[in-house]
């Protein structure tokens, strides 16, 4: 499958890879250069492979409140909310962002889960109407400390007022857009929804952004940026065999509400936890599936590993048994060799 | 025409002052993308052709580097420890990986020439 921007990626010289059936740009210039562009200036990402559902009707809020662990009743018009969505046994079906905008809900789901999520929501829809608009809608992310400056060049400076996790209707280049102040990079930034046919917005944002040295950014840097910022990735760090209580998502589980999986989570005896790690003395990169050892016994596995361009270190996330304390030294097995690593928070980078 | 020879696993080797200078091809570095770590062998270690002599990590993948010729490690490129990106920037010059004292230079005869390698990777 191709997003509406496929030809533009090619003409920019992107290295295209298959990502869950999508032909997506891995990189345009180099992952490290693109990563640093987002940390210091501004980058533009095509994230149109993500699934976008519209949920409306009288039961829309009830449906989402029942499906999501977070409290949808507290989600006000023109705001966005992050939440896991669980199975009855507490395993994570997906992690999503839902916005309440124009009197309906806009739910952004992982590209690998579109069909599964659609079926799951549909099965629990009560009388709510759910519409998979993934193909009709394009989604771009404009991320970095200068993202606001780029948007202010385009629109009437209204974006200064948009706070993190706020959502607004606006026009960019005469095109109706929904814009949220959200992202997956740890930087300030915006996500911009519009009709797929309006793919010229990509070129126009790059053109307007050129005075801020904007660059297009591929999935490679998207992964290193999210890892540094402590954001988990479904399929790596989260899956149906993982509950929100085993990963740093307790804050999204609101036991005062009723939701699918609540009973299982209330009764779960949590035995493992997802932590960050920093490999010591080498920059060898840990990969998903590498074994993690503590006091000579295996205590878990790496779920995500990469190189941090900001810290100039090899970092990642791994599961360990819950007794393993922060700052403790663990060993990570890469290619039949054990390397010392320090247990850290999952948040490696926090913007100033 | 350079005397540089190439393996099917994308190492290059060239004899300079009786030593076999080894690195990875421009095609290989482009495939790997940004290289962030290089694990080097120790000077004096003996290797046989096709043994793993080094491990390169890029952000996306780890790759073993195979010895193109039997011999002993005479020199390693220590610059790569702090600056692994030299392989991306200059795969045939400052991004060299090891120098090997070869046991039998004749082993290189079976490797590909630049022209044959370019055809092999479809870049001719």
Interface residues (C-beta under 8 A of the other chain):
Chain A: X15 X26 X27 X30 X31 X32 X220 X224 X282 X283 X284 X285 X287 X306 X307 X314 X334 X335
Chain B: X33 X34 X36 X37 X39 X55 X57 X58 X59 X60 X62 X84 X85 X88
